[in-house]
Amino acid sequence: MDGMNVARQEAVKREVNEAIEDGLWPYEHQDTIRMRCECGSADCIAFVNISITDYERVREHPRRFVIARGHQVHSVENIIADTFSYAVVEKIGEAGAIAERSDPRRGDVD
């Protein structure tokens, strides 16, 4: 799987998680929620449990994604954090540039 396809798959999954978060009731923002793994595999059906606060910390950086442990693609990303239930990765190179351009919070979606 090439880096550009990985980055595009992850961007799509990030948009799904953004929609999940947008649909929460105000009191639910304190809870741990179940979100889609944002890895680059089109076939991945994994979920991760993460608090909204922790997800927001990840989303402060447009090159970072929350993935299920072990779903890293070494050629396009580095692990930033590894928890019991998920890992945070940061895109590098061209994959990082795609992640930045496709970040729905930046308003510059391709």
Wavefront OBJ file of the C-alpha trace (Angstrom):
o trace
v 0.000 0.000 0.000
v 1.552 3.313 -1.007
v 1.773 6.319 1.275
v -0.713 8.475 -0.611
v -3.423 5.803 -0.459
v -2.759 5.255 3.245
v -3.088 8.985 3.914
v -6.330 9.221 1.930
v -7.879 6.240 3.751
v -6.938 7.740 7.102
v -8.373 11.122 6.129
v -11.721 9.502 5.291
v -11.819 7.698 8.643
v -10.908 10.920 10.447
v -13.939 12.588 8.832
v -16.143 9.739 10.106
v -14.836 10.266 13.637
v -15.397 14.012 13.351
v -19.036 13.275 12.467
v -19.327 10.901 15.441
v -18.004 13.588 17.758
v -20.280 16.268 16.263
v -23.302 14.071 16.986
v -22.672 13.808 20.728
v -24.879 15.410 23.341
v -23.060 18.062 25.425
v -22.793 15.842 28.522
v -21.255 13.025 26.452
v -18.106 15.034 25.741
v -16.727 13.948 29.120
v -17.129 10.272 28.326
v -14.950 7.695 26.652
v -16.424 6.903 23.273
v -15.913 4.272 20.612
v -14.401 5.645 17.397
v -13.234 4.116 14.143
v -9.574 3.192 13.857
v -8.079 5.852 11.580
v -5.466 3.538 10.057
v -4.724 3.412 6.347
v -6.242 -0.008 5.664
v -9.445 0.160 3.613
v -10.459 -3.206 5.113
v -9.994 -2.235 8.770
v -13.116 -2.555 10.915
v -11.433 -1.943 14.278
v -12.629 0.548 16.851
v -10.755 2.306 19.650
v -12.024 3.618 22.971
v -10.825 7.150 23.631
v -11.993 10.101 25.676
v -13.124 13.190 23.808
v -10.445 15.157 25.664
v -7.707 12.829 24.416
v -9.140 12.808 20.892
v -9.150 16.601 20.895
v -5.468 16.609 21.897
v -4.689 14.386 18.907
v -6.776 16.574 16.576
v -4.774 19.680 17.540
v -2.182 18.372 15.051
v -3.462 17.758 11.507
v -0.829 15.078 10.836
v -1.883 12.922 13.809
v -4.346 10.028 13.846
v -5.736 7.554 16.390
v -5.281 3.945 15.351
v -5.709 0.502 16.858
v -2.449 -0.805 18.292
v -0.410 -2.617 15.652
v -2.023 -0.825 12.692
v 0.933 1.487 12.009
v 2.319 1.775 8.475
v 6.018 2.309 9.174
v 6.804 3.881 5.811
v 4.455 6.858 6.271
v 4.023 7.423 10.013
v 5.722 7.421 13.395
v 4.153 6.415 16.703
v 3.761 9.455 18.964
v 1.935 7.705 21.836
v 1.023 4.106 22.607
v -1.675 3.356 25.172
v -3.345 0.146 26.281
v -6.206 0.582 23.810
v -4.860 2.717 20.941
v -1.824 4.398 19.406
v -1.365 7.926 18.087
v 0.637 8.233 14.879
v 1.968 11.223 12.991
v 2.201 11.208 9.212
v 5.570 12.016 7.649
v 6.608 13.210 4.189
v 3.982 13.423 1.456
v 1.491 11.498 3.620
v 1.821 14.268 6.207
v 1.154 16.930 3.591
v -1.982 15.062 2.447
v -3.139 14.763 6.061
v -2.768 18.514 6.553
v -4.583 19.395 3.319
v -7.448 16.999 4.080
v -7.969 18.058 7.701
v -11.670 18.975 7.976
v -10.865 21.410 10.773
v -8.600 23.426 8.500
v -11.335 24.229 5.991
v -9.040 23.313 3.098
v -10.455 19.932 2.106
v -9.472 18.663 -1.384
l 1 2 3 4 5 6 7 8 9 10 11 12 13 14 15 16 17 18 19 20 21 22 23 24 25 26 27 28 29 30 31 32 33 34 35 36 37 38 39 40 41 42 43 44 45 46 47 48 49 50 51 52 53 54 55 56 57 58 59 60 61 62 63 64 65 66 67 68 69 70 71 72 73 74 75 76 77 78 79 80 81 82 83 84 85 86 87 88 89 90 91 92 93 94 95 96 97 98 99 100 101 102 103 104 105 106 107 108 109 110
